[in-house]
Structure formats: C-alpha cells, structure tokens
Amino acid sequence: MEYAARIRQKLTAGLSPVQLDIVDESDRHAGHAGADAKGETHFHVTVVSAAFTGKSRVERQRMVYALLADELSERVHALGLTTRTDAETTA
Amino acid sequence: MVDQNVVERIKQDLGSSDVVLYMKGTPVFPQCGFSAAVVQVLSHVGVPFKGVNILEEPGLRQGLKEFSNWPTFPQLYVKGELVGGCDIVREMYESGELQSLLTEKGVATGVNA
C-alpha cells in the first residue's frame, strides 16, 4: 500500500479533506501500457474538501495533481478524480 | 521551458478547430480507456472534433503537460480553452453542462459525424 499511503498522506496534509477515498484499480489494467508488475499504477480518488469552494473543476484537479506530482511522475499512471465540497455532497 | 515550436503547434491546432482532443491513440482506435470514454461522449453529443494522437509525438506530449499545466491525457479543449480530462468531461456530459458549454461557445452539436 505504499503509493496509496503516500497519496493519502499528501492529500490529507494539503487539503484537509472531510472525506478521502482511495481505490486501487490497478488490477483492472494489468498487462497494458503503463501497468507495472508491482501494481499501484491506477487509482481513483474521491476528495471532499472545503479547499475546493469557489474553484472550477480544472482548478480543483490541478490542486490535486500539484500535490501528487511526485507520485504521478514515478509510478502512478492514471488517476481518476472526483472532487467535491462538503456542500455539494449534501446538496 | 516549453519548446516554442511545440507551443506554436498547439496554438495552431487550437486555432484551426473549435474542439480538439489530445488523446492516446486515434478516435477510431483509442489506445486508452479514458481517451475512448471521451471520444464516446463527443460522439454522443454529436460534435465534430480534431483528435491528436500524442503517443506518436513525444515532444508534443511533454509540451502539452507544461502548456496546460495538466499532467495527464486525454485533454479536451473547446475554443482554445482546457475543459478537462476524462472525469470532468464525463461529469459535465451527465449533468448537461458540456452541451451548454458548447452551445455558449457557439459550437454546433447534434451533428452526425
């Protein structure tokens, strides 16, 4: 769980999320380009954070990408993102 | 620094087509599930677009990441502006925002490509 743990740590520190779900979907992509025998290449991350308030979708994803720049350049090949504010999830 | 030739190339793409999709593979033969998903959405909406295969152009691939400040593909542009990648395009399609955006920008939809 090395990369998942790193993603959790960085997003928690950077966005103080009220909800953070990290799903490793690497096994669905085994054997194709970008897959690594060690796994942890494809993730879907759901972040609910007040830090996204007033930001566009593009700005929100850029915030996440910036926090995870190292992980994306090392091993993580695909990162699906759902970014919401608390108000949007309860609305 | 982004290579100026690459920047010129991107500007030319974005200037000559209202809707540009930088993707892995081609619209007919996408080589990535996320790129395929965006192609599918665009076909459903019925909007003509230019697909550019970044797997064939490593310089363009790297340059685009810096140009757009966006590290992944696909990247969808409407009238020169980055709309987003697969998650954003799918969300906007499901909520109807993608269709509104295209209409707002004066891009015809419902065309059978």
Backbone of each chain as ProteinMPNN parsed JSONL, in Angstrom:
{"seq_chain_A": "MEYAARIRQKLTAGLSPVQLDIVDESDRHAGHAGADAKGETHFHVTVVSAAFTGKSRVERQRMVYALLADELSERVHALGLTTRTDAETTA", "coords_chain_A": {"N_chain_A": [[0.834, -1.212, 0.0], [2.082, 1.156, -0.502], [2.055, 3.461, -2.319], [-0.623, 4.234, -2.201], [-0.764, 4.955, 0.454], [0.971, 7.113, 0.481], [-0.386, 8.886, -1.189], [-2.641, 9.315, 0.351], [-1.52, 10.545, 2.59], [-0.408, 12.942, 1.509], [-2.613, 14.262, 0.361], [-4.225, 14.559, 2.562], [-2.674, 16.245, 4.143], [-2.505, 18.453, 2.438], [-5.108, 19.265, 1.739], [-6.898, 18.958, 3.796], [-9.162, 17.079, 3.889], [-12.682, 16.265, 4.329], [-13.64, 13.949, 3.558], [-12.053, 11.153, 2.133], [-11.41, 8.948, -0.271], [-9.602, 6.291, -1.511], [-9.106, 4.288, -4.167], [-7.568, 1.467, -5.385], [-7.198, 0.626, -8.586], [-5.627, -0.914, -10.119], [-5.502, -3.619, -10.804], [-7.388, -3.918, -12.728], [-6.191, -3.113, -14.967], [-4.058, -4.65, -15.608], [-1.228, -5.657, -17.426], [-1.514, -3.923, -19.598], [-0.288, -0.959, -21.389], [1.62, 1.087, -19.248], [0.982, -0.277, -17.011], [2.343, -1.858, -14.116], [4.285, -4.463, -12.813], [4.423, -4.419, -10.119], [2.142, -3.229, -9.36], [-0.209, -0.706, -8.148], [-0.627, 1.424, -10.005], [-2.869, 2.518, -11.144], [-5.341, 4.562, -9.946], [-8.407, 5.524, -8.31], [-9.55, 8.454, -6.922], [-11.489, 9.99, -4.482], [-12.201, 13.102, -3.287], [-13.363, 15.132, -0.757], [-13.528, 18.37, 0.129], [-13.236, 21.506, 1.801], [-11.475, 23.183, 0.677], [-11.937, 23.319, -2.01], [-13.928, 25.059, -2.512], [-15.529, 27.444, -4.509], [-13.813, 27.014, -6.611], [-13.077, 26.084, -9.99], [-13.708, 23.035, -11.879], [-11.391, 22.336, -13.282], [-9.449, 23.802, -11.883], [-9.612, 22.572, -9.375], [-8.744, 19.935, -9.916], [-6.181, 20.483, -10.751], [-5.067, 21.323, -8.337], [-4.98, 18.929, -6.915], [-3.357, 17.376, -8.605], [-0.996, 18.837, -8.401], [-0.239, 18.406, -5.764], [0.318, 15.731, -5.898], [2.44, 15.4, -7.605], [4.955, 14.067, -7.54], [4.266, 11.35, -7.174], [2.806, 10.907, -9.499], [4.777, 11.203, -11.437], [6.475, 9.155, -10.849], [5.292, 6.423, -10.483], [2.5, 6.264, -10.591], [0.134, 5.99, -13.014], [-2.373, 6.5, -13.923], [-4.975, 8.524, -12.773], [-7.967, 8.722, -11.56], [-10.365, 11.181, -10.756], [-12.611, 12.5, -8.361], [-13.874, 15.421, -7.302], [-15.127, 17.328, -4.727], [-17.012, 19.733, -2.797], [-18.018, 19.972, 0.629], [-20.612, 20.983, 0.79], [-21.589, 20.41, -1.754], [-21.808, 17.637, -1.729], [-23.838, 17.142, 0.025], [-25.899, 18.48, -1.033]], "CA_chain_A": [[0.0, 0.0, 0.0], [2.999, 2.288, -0.381], [1.606, 4.669, -3.025], [-1.916, 4.644, -1.654], [-0.487, 5.625, 1.72], [1.563, 8.417, 0.165], [-1.467, 9.734, -1.712], [-3.475, 9.69, 1.498], [-0.788, 11.479, 3.44], [-0.239, 14.245, 0.86], [-3.903, 14.931, 0.187], [-4.7, 14.932, 3.897], [-1.914, 17.417, 4.57], [-2.699, 19.605, 1.562], [-6.499, 19.68, 1.504], [-7.706, 18.686, 4.992], [-10.467, 16.611, 3.399], [-13.628, 15.664, 5.266], [-13.774, 12.575, 3.079], [-10.984, 10.818, 1.192], [-11.451, 7.53, -0.635], [-8.58, 5.951, -2.498], [-9.347, 2.932, -4.643], [-6.533, 0.988, -6.289], [-7.862, -0.09, -9.69], [-4.544, -1.398, -10.982], [-5.716, -4.982, -11.316], [-8.236, -3.853, -13.914], [-5.391, -2.66, -16.102], [-2.859, -5.478, -15.663], [-0.75, -6.091, -18.733], [-1.498, -2.937, -20.68], [0.725, 0.087, -21.263], [1.537, 1.86, -18.023], [0.831, -1.179, -15.87], [3.616, -2.239, -13.536], [4.068, -5.731, -12.113], [4.303, -4.136, -8.689], [0.812, -2.667, -9.105], [-0.306, 0.688, -7.713], [-0.444, 2.325, -11.145], [-4.144, 3.143, -11.476], [-6.139, 4.847, -8.754], [-9.483, 6.509, -8.342], [-9.547, 9.157, -5.646], [-12.596, 10.906, -4.222], [-11.817, 14.044, -2.236], [-14.345, 16.147, -0.378], [-12.752, 19.334, 0.911], [-13.649, 22.914, 1.748], [-10.481, 23.901, -0.125], [-12.4, 23.408, -3.395], [-15.015, 26.035, -2.608], [-15.3, 28.555, -5.432], [-12.843, 26.669, -7.655], [-13.619, 25.329, -11.122], [-13.259, 21.639, -11.933], [-9.996, 22.294, -13.726], [-8.603, 24.285, -10.776], [-9.599, 21.546, -8.316], [-7.888, 18.807, -10.285], [-4.793, 20.97, -10.747], [-4.613, 21.319, -6.937], [-4.657, 17.54, -6.564], [-2.19, 16.973, -9.403], [0.199, 19.506, -7.883], [0.154, 17.732, -4.52], [0.754, 14.359, -6.189], [3.346, 15.457, -8.762], [5.993, 13.028, -7.437], [3.659, 10.035, -7.378], [2.427, 10.8, -10.913], [5.941, 11.064, -12.311], [7.189, 7.91, -10.547], [4.64, 5.145, -10.773], [1.062, 6.351, -10.822], [-0.027, 6.212, -14.444], [-3.717, 7.031, -14.154], [-5.568, 8.982, -11.527], [-9.329, 9.212, -11.729], [-10.62, 12.097, -9.649], [-13.893, 13.122, -8.086], [-13.547, 16.487, -6.346], [-16.362, 17.984, -4.294], [-17.024, 20.408, -1.498], [-18.975, 19.366, 1.544], [-21.947, 21.455, 0.422], [-22.014, 19.722, -2.98], [-22.16, 16.238, -1.482], [-25.088, 17.062, 0.779], [-26.941, 19.174, -1.801]], "C_chain_A": [[0.86, 1.25, 0.0], [2.462, 3.562, -1.047], [0.265, 5.161, -2.499], [-1.705, 5.419, -0.36], [0.109, 7.013, 1.482], [0.503, 9.391, -0.333], [-2.325, 10.229, -0.549], [-2.789, 10.756, 2.341], [-0.719, 12.869, 2.808], [-1.563, 14.984, 0.722], [-4.473, 15.363, 1.537], [-3.991, 16.2, 4.36], [-2.277, 18.651, 3.749], [-4.119, 20.136, 1.508], [-7.408, 19.529, 2.726], [-9.095, 18.166, 4.629], [-11.373, 16.092, 4.518], [-13.923, 14.228, 4.831], [-12.679, 12.329, 2.051], [-11.031, 9.316, 0.937], [-10.439, 7.277, -1.735], [-8.779, 4.5, -2.899], [-8.266, 2.567, -5.644], [-7.208, 0.126, -7.36], [-6.842, -0.755, -10.604], [-4.818, -2.774, -11.577], [-6.624, -4.999, -12.542], [-7.447, -3.499, -15.156], [-4.13, -3.51, -16.279], [-2.508, -5.803, -17.11], [-0.807, -5.042, -19.823], [-0.489, -1.839, -20.393], [0.529, 0.867, -19.972], [1.358, 0.984, -16.803], [2.225, -1.61, -15.4], [3.352, -3.513, -12.745], [3.865, -5.505, -10.619], [2.935, -3.551, -8.33], [0.88, -1.2, -8.723], [-0.036, 1.678, -8.84], [-1.718, 3.105, -11.457], [-4.978, 3.326, -10.202], [-7.362, 5.672, -9.112], [-9.578, 7.124, -6.949], [-10.755, 10.083, -5.578], [-12.192, 11.797, -3.057], [-12.965, 15.008, -1.989], [-13.622, 17.109, 0.551], [-13.292, 20.746, 0.73], [-12.684, 23.719, 0.881], [-10.94, 24.09, -1.571], [-13.484, 24.475, -3.592], [-14.645, 27.177, -3.558], [-14.306, 28.259, -6.542], [-13.541, 25.886, -8.77], [-13.117, 23.887, -11.062], [-11.782, 21.541, -12.293], [-9.07, 22.731, -12.588], [-8.492, 23.231, -9.669], [-8.654, 20.406, -8.663], [-6.422, 19.234, -10.329], [-4.235, 20.968, -9.323], [-4.184, 19.913, -6.528], [-3.411, 17.077, -7.314], [-0.912, 17.578, -8.839], [0.697, 18.813, -6.614], [0.762, 16.354, -4.799], [1.747, 14.302, -7.352], [4.402, 14.342, -8.72], [5.434, 11.655, -7.758], [3.318, 9.832, -8.858], [3.643, 10.601, -11.802], [6.655, 9.742, -12.047], [6.44, 6.671, -11.035], [3.179, 5.293, -11.184], [0.81, 6.829, -12.248], [-1.391, 6.826, -14.74], [-4.352, 7.355, -12.813], [-6.957, 9.53, -11.852], [-9.669, 10.066, -10.524], [-12.088, 12.497, -9.569], [-13.605, 14.155, -7.01], [-14.813, 17.269, -6.014], [-16.115, 18.803, -3.032], [-18.091, 19.718, -0.655], [-20.407, 19.718, 1.137], [-22.463, 20.715, -0.804], [-22.419, 18.274, -2.725], [-23.486, 16.134, -0.752], [-26.246, 17.68, -0.007], [-27.818, 18.179, -2.55]], "O_chain_A": [[0.415, 2.302, 0.457], [2.417, 4.619, -0.418], [0.047, 6.366, -2.368], [-2.382, 6.415, -0.106], [-0.21, 7.967, 2.192], [0.489, 10.563, 0.043], [-2.685, 11.404, -0.479], [-3.406, 11.74, 2.75], [-0.946, 13.868, 3.49], [-1.628, 16.194, 0.941], [-5.124, 16.403, 1.642], [-4.617, 17.112, 4.9], [-2.351, 19.758, 4.282], [-4.327, 21.324, 1.259], [-8.569, 19.934, 2.684], [-10.099, 18.758, 5.025], [-10.899, 15.552, 5.517], [-14.389, 13.405, 5.619], [-12.405, 13.179, 1.205], [-10.729, 8.515, 1.822], [-10.424, 7.963, -2.758], [-8.639, 3.594, -2.079], [-8.065, 3.269, -6.635], [-7.719, -0.957, -7.074], [-7.161, -1.118, -11.736], [-4.421, -3.064, -12.706], [-6.635, -5.966, -13.303], [-7.965, -3.572, -16.27], [-3.229, -3.126, -17.025], [-3.368, -6.172, -17.91], [-0.211, -5.234, -20.883], [0.093, -1.779, -19.31], [-0.589, 1.261, -19.639], [1.558, 1.441, -15.678], [3.158, -1.711, -16.196], [2.321, -3.635, -12.084], [3.217, -6.302, -9.941], [2.605, -3.396, -7.154], [1.891, -0.533, -8.942], [0.694, 2.653, -8.657], [-1.657, 4.221, -11.974], [-5.273, 2.367, -9.488], [-7.36, 6.421, -10.089], [-9.674, 6.421, -5.943], [-11.011, 10.86, -6.498], [-11.878, 11.308, -1.971], [-13.475, 15.628, -2.922], [-13.159, 16.722, 1.623], [-13.742, 21.126, -0.351], [-13.025, 24.802, 0.406], [-10.393, 24.931, -2.286], [-13.898, 24.748, -4.719], [-13.587, 27.792, -3.427], [-13.982, 29.144, -7.335], [-14.476, 25.126, -8.519], [-12.215, 23.564, -10.29], [-11.027, 20.773, -11.697], [-8.032, 22.111, -12.354], [-7.42, 23.024, -9.1], [-7.866, 19.961, -7.829], [-5.53, 18.456, -9.99], [-3.064, 20.648, -9.118], [-3.156, 19.731, -5.876], [-2.519, 16.462, -6.731], [0.13, 16.923, -8.8], [1.901, 18.655, -6.414], [1.605, 15.871, -4.043], [1.877, 13.269, -8.009], [4.707, 13.741, -9.75], [6.033, 10.887, -8.51], [3.509, 8.747, -9.407], [3.56, 9.906, -12.815], [7.369, 9.247, -12.919], [6.925, 5.956, -11.912], [2.682, 4.539, -12.021], [1.217, 7.925, -12.635], [-1.542, 7.584, -15.698], [-4.281, 6.58, -11.859], [-7.102, 10.646, -12.35], [-9.309, 9.726, -9.396], [-12.721, 12.795, -10.582], [-13.144, 13.808, -5.923], [-15.481, 17.802, -6.899], [-15.144, 18.59, -2.306], [-18.942, 18.987, -1.162], [-21.294, 18.865, 1.139], [-23.655, 20.421, -0.887], [-23.278, 17.738, -3.426], [-24.19, 15.134, -0.894], [-27.414, 17.444, 0.3], [-28.749, 18.58, -3.249]]}, "seq_chain_B": "MVDQNVVERIKQDLGSSDVVLYMKGTPVFPQCGFSAAVVQVLSHVGVPFKGVNILEEPGLRQGLKEFSNWPTFPQLYVKGELVGGCDIVREMYESGELQSLLTEKGVATGVNA", "coords_chain_B": {"N_chain_B": [[11.037, 25.191, -19.396], [8.83, 25.499, -22.106], [9.114, 24.142, -25.31], [9.256, 26.346, -27.984], [8.436, 25.793, -30.595], [6.697, 23.716, -30.203], [4.726, 24.966, -28.725], [3.758, 26.74, -30.661], [2.724, 24.886, -32.444], [0.658, 23.756, -30.893], [-0.982, 25.985, -30.542], [-1.719, 26.382, -33.135], [-3.229, 24.076, -33.692], [-5.332, 24.508, -31.88], [-6.32, 26.86, -32.79], [-7.326, 26.26, -35.283], [-9.349, 24.394, -35.042], [-12.474, 24.108, -33.409], [-13.002, 22.259, -31.42], [-10.765, 20.25, -29.818], [-9.139, 17.228, -29.198], [-6.624, 15.95, -27.362], [-5.173, 12.93, -27.278], [-4.637, 9.41, -26.371], [-3.857, 7.312, -28.863], [-6.152, 7.066, -31.655], [-9.299, 8.632, -32.682], [-10.762, 6.595, -33.932], [-9.387, 4.351, -33.173], [-8.786, 4.205, -30.173], [-6.225, 4.097, -27.673], [-6.428, 3.828, -24.986], [-8.435, 3.569, -22.147], [-9.551, 5.841, -20.979], [-9.273, 7.835, -22.876], [-10.844, 6.709, -24.852], [-13.339, 6.872, -23.634], [-13.87, 9.614, -23.632], [-13.969, 10.157, -26.365], [-16.249, 8.74, -26.942], [-18.201, 10.179, -25.529], [-18.097, 12.612, -26.926], [-18.994, 11.767, -29.405], [-21.585, 11.026, -28.773], [-22.661, 13.504, -28.093], [-22.473, 14.605, -30.501], [-20.586, 16.291, -31.71], [-18.284, 17.648, -33.941], [-14.795, 16.945, -33.907], [-11.224, 17.479, -33.592], [-8.942, 14.949, -33.371], [-5.907, 14.308, -31.761], [-3.138, 12.267, -31.763], [-1.168, 11.729, -29.131], [0.662, 9.818, -28.518], [2.178, 9.378, -30.696], [3.759, 11.546, -30.839], [6.138, 12.429, -28.947], [7.355, 14.831, -28.117], [5.337, 16.732, -28.309], [3.586, 15.657, -26.477], [4.943, 16.009, -24.011], [5.265, 18.779, -24.077], [2.617, 19.69, -24.03], [1.768, 19.022, -21.455], [3.099, 20.894, -19.95], [2.28, 23.283, -21.145], [-0.464, 23.315, -20.593], [-0.504, 22.973, -17.928], [-1.266, 20.51, -16.866], [-1.147, 17.208, -16.054], [-1.957, 14.829, -17.299], [-3.492, 12.661, -19.831], [-6.539, 11.891, -21.577], [-6.829, 15.302, -22.946], [-9.206, 17.731, -23.265], [-10.067, 20.394, -25.366], [-11.962, 23.329, -25.848], [-12.637, 25.829, -28.067], [-10.001, 26.721, -27.701], [-9.641, 26.564, -24.986], [-8.842, 24.739, -22.042], [-10.93, 22.172, -21.133], [-10.94, 19.865, -19.632], [-10.054, 16.561, -18.358], [-10.861, 13.064, -18.636], [-12.609, 12.501, -16.372], [-13.813, 14.984, -15.787], [-15.022, 15.662, -18.221], [-16.854, 13.587, -18.484], [-18.459, 13.955, -16.206], [-19.505, 16.486, -16.776], [-20.894, 15.966, -19.066], [-22.876, 14.219, -18.17], [-24.31, 15.911, -16.483], [-25.252, 17.727, -18.228], [-23.867, 20.008, -18.632], [-21.775, 20.085, -20.43], [-22.917, 20.151, -22.957], [-24.224, 22.624, -22.742], [-22.02, 24.302, -22.46], [-20.795, 24.024, -24.971], [-22.765, 25.065, -26.639], [-22.924, 27.67, -25.645], [-20.41, 28.558, -26.416], [-20.754, 28.663, -29.045], [-20.488, 26.38, -30.61], [-21.537, 23.953, -32.838], [-23.75, 21.282, -32.072], [-25.063, 17.899, -32.105], [-24.535, 16.997, -34.578], [-24.241, 14.552, -37.014], [-21.491, 12.786, -37.036]], "CA_chain_B": [[10.566, 25.996, -20.531], [8.202, 24.725, -23.167], [9.672, 24.357, -26.642], [8.397, 27.309, -28.696], [7.837, 25.147, -31.77], [5.572, 22.923, -29.718], [3.672, 25.927, -28.365], [3.174, 27.2, -31.929], [1.965, 23.757, -32.968], [-0.567, 23.637, -30.098], [-1.825, 27.141, -30.865], [-2.249, 26.161, -34.486], [-4.312, 23.09, -33.53], [-6.463, 25.092, -31.148], [-6.864, 27.946, -33.59], [-7.965, 25.811, -36.515], [-10.523, 23.574, -34.74], [-13.177, 24.536, -32.196], [-12.906, 21.213, -30.41], [-9.556, 19.448, -30.044], [-8.894, 16.229, -28.169], [-5.3, 15.324, -27.338], [-5.534, 11.617, -26.729], [-3.764, 8.276, -26.652], [-4.486, 6.62, -29.975], [-6.952, 7.9, -32.555], [-10.727, 8.483, -32.395], [-11.235, 5.293, -34.421], [-8.692, 3.298, -32.44], [-8.187, 4.753, -28.952], [-5.355, 3.118, -27.011], [-6.53, 4.033, -23.545], [-9.848, 3.583, -21.792], [-10.011, 7.193, -20.665], [-9.403, 8.526, -24.163], [-12.002, 6.108, -25.525], [-14.548, 7.369, -22.98], [-14.122, 10.991, -24.076], [-14.396, 10.044, -27.767], [-17.63, 8.27, -26.912], [-19.039, 11.312, -25.105], [-18.161, 13.593, -28.019], [-19.847, 11.211, -30.458], [-22.965, 11.118, -28.285], [-23.071, 14.9, -28.164], [-22.54, 14.915, -31.924], [-19.764, 17.456, -32.015], [-17.082, 17.296, -34.695], [-13.577, 17.347, -33.196], [-9.953, 17.023, -34.141], [-8.224, 14.096, -32.436], [-4.46, 14.281, -31.988], [-2.547, 11.132, -31.057], [0.075, 12.192, -28.508], [1.615, 8.702, -28.431], [3.056, 9.445, -31.862], [4.565, 12.761, -30.781], [6.609, 12.574, -27.569], [7.638, 16.247, -27.825], [4.04, 17.379, -28.118], [3.039, 15.11, -25.23], [5.604, 16.685, -22.892], [4.979, 20.207, -24.187], [1.226, 19.931, -23.636], [1.67, 18.949, -19.997], [3.577, 22.169, -19.414], [1.428, 24.33, -21.716], [-1.788, 23.337, -19.97], [-0.367, 22.707, -16.502], [-2.156, 19.368, -16.67], [-0.153, 16.148, -16.278], [-2.464, 13.571, -17.845], [-4.282, 12.645, -21.064], [-6.792, 12.902, -22.611], [-7.12, 16.707, -22.628], [-10.183, 18.265, -24.218], [-10.082, 21.856, -25.492], [-13.034, 23.936, -26.632], [-12.252, 27.201, -28.424], [-8.689, 27.047, -27.162], [-9.589, 26.516, -23.532], [-8.868, 23.387, -21.492], [-12.157, 21.812, -20.405], [-10.518, 18.898, -18.631], [-9.786, 15.197, -18.777], [-11.996, 12.142, -18.72], [-13.582, 12.635, -15.268], [-14.536, 16.249, -15.918], [-15.862, 15.6, -19.421], [-17.954, 12.67, -18.204], [-19.355, 14.616, -15.243], [-20.195, 17.596, -17.435], [-21.844, 15.384, -20.023], [-24.005, 13.669, -17.41], [-25.108, 16.987, -15.904], [-25.723, 18.592, -19.31], [-23.035, 21.223, -18.714], [-20.91, 20.048, -21.614], [-23.746, 20.608, -24.067], [-24.42, 24.068, -22.563], [-20.752, 24.977, -22.729], [-20.581, 24.048, -26.417], [-23.738, 25.997, -27.197], [-22.461, 29.001, -25.243], [-19.223, 28.928, -27.191], [-21.118, 28.727, -30.456], [-20.086, 25.18, -31.327], [-22.724, 23.183, -33.202], [-23.806, 19.899, -31.605], [-26.115, 17.134, -32.76], [-24.122, 16.709, -35.949], [-23.841, 13.155, -37.157], [-20.128, 12.765, -37.576]], "C_chain_B": [[9.961, 25.091, -21.601], [8.843, 25.125, -24.494], [8.715, 25.249, -27.458], [7.739, 26.705, -29.94], [6.613, 24.347, -31.376], [4.406, 23.842, -29.366], [2.972, 26.42, -29.632], [2.258, 26.126, -32.52], [0.62, 23.64, -32.231], [-1.522, 24.778, -30.459], [-2.47, 26.98, -32.234], [-3.42, 25.162, -34.446], [-5.554, 23.764, -32.964], [-7.118, 26.213, -31.941], [-7.666, 27.453, -34.781], [-9.181, 24.916, -36.262], [-11.141, 24.03, -33.426], [-12.984, 23.539, -31.066], [-11.716, 20.316, -30.744], [-9.392, 18.485, -28.875], [-7.49, 15.658, -28.342], [-5.463, 14.011, -26.597], [-4.464, 10.574, -27.021], [-4.461, 7.415, -27.691], [-5.282, 7.605, -30.815], [-8.426, 7.716, -32.214], [-11.266, 7.118, -32.836], [-10.618, 4.147, -33.623], [-7.994, 3.884, -31.213], [-7.338, 3.683, -28.271], [-5.353, 3.279, -25.498], [-8.013, 4.173, -23.228], [-10.393, 4.977, -21.54], [-10.194, 8.014, -21.938], [-10.637, 8.013, -24.896], [-13.297, 6.677, -24.951], [-14.885, 8.781, -23.463], [-14.579, 10.994, -25.542], [-15.868, 9.66, -27.816], [-18.591, 9.409, -26.527], [-19.195, 12.301, -26.262], [-19.039, 13.073, -29.16], [-21.308, 11.29, -30.055], [-23.499, 12.537, -28.433], [-23.197, 15.323, -29.633], [-21.769, 16.163, -32.282], [-18.516, 17.015, -32.787], [-15.848, 17.759, -33.921], [-12.348, 16.823, -33.912], [-9.266, 16.186, -33.076], [-6.743, 14.098, -32.78], [-3.862, 13.183, -31.114], [-1.197, 11.532, -30.457], [1.1, 11.061, -28.358], [2.605, 8.744, -29.597], [3.986, 10.648, -31.807], [5.018, 13.049, -29.346], [6.868, 14.038, -27.186], [6.36, 17.001, -27.52], [3.441, 16.946, -26.787], [3.621, 15.849, -24.028], [5.253, 18.167, -22.878], [3.583, 20.547, -23.708], [1.062, 19.938, -22.128], [2.069, 20.275, -19.383], [2.679, 23.314, -19.874], [0.127, 24.465, -20.922], [-1.711, 23.229, -18.453], [-1.3, 21.57, -16.094], [-1.355, 18.126, -17.008], [-0.653, 14.898, -16.998], [-3.208, 13.771, -19.158], [-5.433, 11.678, -20.884], [-6.949, 14.312, -22.049], [-8.063, 17.237, -23.705], [-10.161, 19.797, -24.179], [-11.281, 22.292, -26.323], [-12.68, 25.395, -26.823], [-10.969, 27.615, -27.709], [-8.548, 26.933, -25.658], [-9.673, 25.071, -23.033], [-10.162, 23.161, -20.705], [-11.823, 20.819, -19.306], [-10.202, 17.548, -19.241], [-11.056, 14.373, -18.711], [-13.045, 12.35, -17.624], [-14.454, 13.862, -15.454], [-15.497, 16.178, -17.107], [-17.079, 14.713, -19.157], [-18.977, 13.309, -17.254], [-20.175, 15.702, -15.929], [-21.212, 17.093, -18.447], [-23.09, 14.909, -19.281], [-24.908, 14.767, -16.846], [-25.662, 17.927, -16.974], [-24.872, 19.84, -19.505], [-22.16, 21.251, -19.967], [-21.671, 20.591, -22.824], [-23.96, 22.123, -23.965], [-23.157, 24.837, -22.907], [-20.54, 25.119, -24.242], [-21.516, 25.053, -27.074], [-23.323, 27.44, -26.912], [-21.306, 29.495, -26.109], [-19.511, 28.952, -28.687], [-20.658, 27.535, -31.275], [-21.335, 24.33, -31.587], [-22.641, 21.768, -32.654], [-24.927, 19.186, -32.351], [-25.814, 16.855, -34.219], [-23.737, 15.234, -36.023], [-22.492, 13.075, -37.833], [-19.894, 11.509, -38.392]], "O_chain_B": [[10.522, 24.051, -21.947], [9.08, 26.305, -24.755], [7.531, 24.945, -27.598], [6.616, 27.067, -30.291], [5.621, 24.298, -32.103], [3.25, 23.542, -29.667], [1.745, 26.508, -29.676], [1.174, 26.417, -33.025], [-0.423, 23.449, -32.857], [-2.717, 24.561, -30.657], [-3.61, 27.387, -32.457], [-4.455, 25.372, -35.078], [-6.66, 23.62, -33.483], [-8.309, 26.484, -31.792], [-8.578, 28.136, -35.245], [-9.973, 24.696, -37.178], [-10.435, 24.304, -32.455], [-12.824, 23.918, -29.906], [-11.664, 19.704, -31.81], [-9.493, 18.876, -27.712], [-7.197, 14.977, -29.324], [-5.846, 13.988, -25.428], [-3.53, 10.801, -27.791], [-5.527, 6.855, -27.433], [-5.11, 8.819, -30.704], [-8.783, 6.755, -31.533], [-12.137, 6.553, -32.173], [-11.245, 3.107, -33.423], [-6.774, 4.042, -31.2], [-7.687, 2.503, -28.29], [-4.394, 2.909, -24.821], [-8.754, 4.824, -23.965], [-11.55, 5.266, -21.846], [-11.144, 8.786, -22.063], [-11.385, 8.791, -25.488], [-14.245, 6.936, -25.692], [-16.053, 9.103, -23.678], [-15.477, 11.751, -25.91], [-16.635, 10.185, -28.624], [-19.653, 9.571, -27.128], [-20.299, 12.769, -26.54], [-19.746, 13.848, -29.805], [-22.172, 11.583, -30.881], [-24.64, 12.745, -28.846], [-23.921, 16.262, -29.966], [-22.237, 16.994, -33.061], [-17.785, 16.126, -32.349], [-15.853, 18.845, -33.341], [-12.403, 15.884, -34.707], [-9.032, 16.678, -31.973], [-6.363, 13.915, -33.937], [-4.049, 13.164, -29.897], [-0.205, 11.659, -31.175], [2.276, 11.321, -28.101], [3.716, 8.222, -29.506], [4.897, 10.768, -32.626], [4.375, 13.81, -28.622], [6.621, 14.43, -26.045], [6.305, 17.808, -26.591], [2.864, 17.754, -26.06], [2.885, 16.266, -23.133], [4.979, 18.744, -21.826], [3.378, 21.571, -23.056], [0.317, 20.75, -21.58], [1.46, 20.73, -18.415], [2.355, 24.208, -19.092], [-0.324, 25.57, -20.62], [-2.721, 23.372, -17.765], [-2.026, 21.667, -15.105], [-0.914, 17.986, -18.148], [0.136, 13.996, -17.283], [-3.514, 14.898, -19.55], [-5.317, 10.729, -20.109], [-7.17, 14.502, -20.853], [-7.756, 17.196, -24.897], [-10.226, 20.409, -23.113], [-11.58, 21.704, -27.362], [-12.449, 26.117, -25.853], [-10.869, 28.723, -27.181], [-7.473, 27.172, -25.109], [-10.471, 24.278, -23.534], [-10.447, 23.868, -19.738], [-12.343, 20.907, -18.194], [-10.097, 17.399, -20.458], [-12.168, 14.901, -18.726], [-14.241, 12.373, -17.913], [-15.674, 13.801, -15.302], [-16.652, 16.589, -17.002], [-18.196, 15.044, -19.556], [-20.187, 13.219, -17.466], [-21.378, 15.828, -15.701], [-22.255, 17.711, -18.659], [-24.216, 15.164, -19.71], [-26.121, 14.586, -16.742], [-26.45, 18.822, -16.667], [-25.112, 20.633, -20.416], [-21.847, 22.319, -20.493], [-21.143, 21.381, -23.607], [-23.889, 22.829, -24.971], [-23.205, 25.882, -23.557], [-20.16, 26.183, -24.731], [-21.108, 25.804, -27.96], [-23.359, 28.305, -27.787], [-21.231, 30.667, -26.48], [-18.624, 29.226, -29.496], [-20.457, 27.647, -32.485], [-22.092, 24.028, -30.664], [-21.599, 21.12, -32.751], [-25.651, 19.8, -33.135], [-26.705, 16.522, -35.0], [-22.989, 14.738, -35.18], [-22.367, 13.271, -39.042], [-18.802, 11.314, -38.927]]}, "name": "protein", "num_of_chains": 2, "seq": "MEYAARIRQKLTAGLSPVQLDIVDESDRHAGHAGADAKGETHFHVTVVSAAFTGKSRVERQRMVYALLADELSERVHALGLTTRTDAETTAMVDQNVVERIKQDLGSSDVVLYMKGTPVFPQCGFSAAVVQVLSHVGVPFKGVNILEEPGLRQGLKEFSNWPTFPQLYVKGELVGGCDIVREMYESGELQSLLTEKGVATGVNA"}
